[in-house]
Amino acid sequence: QVQLVESGGGSVQAGGSLRLSCAASRSTSHCMGWFRQAPGKEREGVAGIDAYDVYSYYADSVKGRFTISRDTDNNTVYLQMNSLQLEDTATYYCAAALAGYCGRWSDYKYWGQGTQVTVSS
């Protein structure tokens, strides 16, 4: 099985930055990504990345502000979040897909426990 553990969440003011990290119990050799869920809203895909750290995918709402990267040797994925907005407040989940297309959110099947990100004015 794949176990994913997120870290790096916290509270920041609007315009600030956070860097999330996710450690996987083993290499997925395929896709890793980040999802988020705000209270009363559905879980949504935020970013995804391929096994070779070449192709990345982003939700329109975070393009230009968030950057996903992956260390395949260490089975770690990161999400650098800049220019954070109030709307970014959510629980962020690390995710993995063992097969499929990394830009298709439904292909992600494994999830971490989540880390809270709160953005205030």
N, C-alpha and C positions, 0 to 999 in steps of 0.2 A: 504494500500500500504506500501511498504518498502522504506524508505529513508535512504541513506547511505552517510556519510560525512567523507571524508578522511582528515588527517592532518599529518604533520611531514616531508613533502618533503622539498627539498632544494638542495643546491650545495655543493659538497664535492670533495675532491681529491681522485684519485684512491688509493685503499687500505683502505679508511675510512669506516665509518659506519653511518647508519641512521636507525631510528625506525619509521615506519609508524603506524598510528592508524586509526581505522574506527569505528564510532559510528552509530549504527542502531536505527531507530525509534521504533522498536519493535523486540522482539526475533523471529528469523527465525525458530528456533527449528530444523534446519537441517544443511545446509552447508553454510559456508562463505569462501571467498577466495580473492585472489589478481590477477589482470591481469595487463598487461602493453602494451603500444603501442608507438613505436618509430616513428619518422617522416618517411613517405614513406613505413612503414611496417604494417602488419596486427596485430590486437590485439591478444595477446597470453596469455595463462594461465601461472601463475607463481607458485601459491600455493593454496591449499585448505585444509579445516579442517572440521571435523564432529561436530555435536552438542554437543558432550560430551568431546571434546578436547582430544580424544584418538588417532584418526587416522588422519594423515596428508599426503599430496601429493604435490610433487614438480616437476617442470620442470627440466630436466636434467641439464640445463644451470645454475641453482642456487643451486642445491643440495650441501650440505656441507657449503654453505655460507649464505643462508637465512633460517630463522626459523619463522614459523607461529604459533601463539597461539591465544586462544580465551577465553574470559571471558563471559560465558553464562549468568551469573546473570546480568551483566551490558551491555549485547548486544554489546560487543566491541571485535574487532579482531585486532591483531597486526602483523606486519611484521618486524622482526629484520633483517637488511641487513648488513652483514659484508663483508670485502674484496671486496668492490665495484670496478667494472671494468668499463671502458669506454662504453662497450656494454650494461651496465645496464641503461644507460641514456634513459629515457622514461617518459611518463605520466602513473602513476600508478593508477589503479581503484580498489576500493573495490567492491566486488560482493557478491551476495547471491543467493542460490538455495533453494527453499522451498520444493523441492522433487527431488528424483533421487540419483545419485551416486556422491559423493563429488570429486572423482577423474576424472570425466568426465566433461570437461570444458563446453560442450554444454548445460549442465543442469543448469548453472548459468543464471538467467534471469533479475536480478536487478543490477543496477550499480550506483556508486557514480559519482560525478562530475570530479574526478581525481585530483591528486596532482603531481606536476612536480619534478622529480629527475634528477639532472644533475651531472655527474661525469666527472671531468677534470683531466688532467695529471699534 
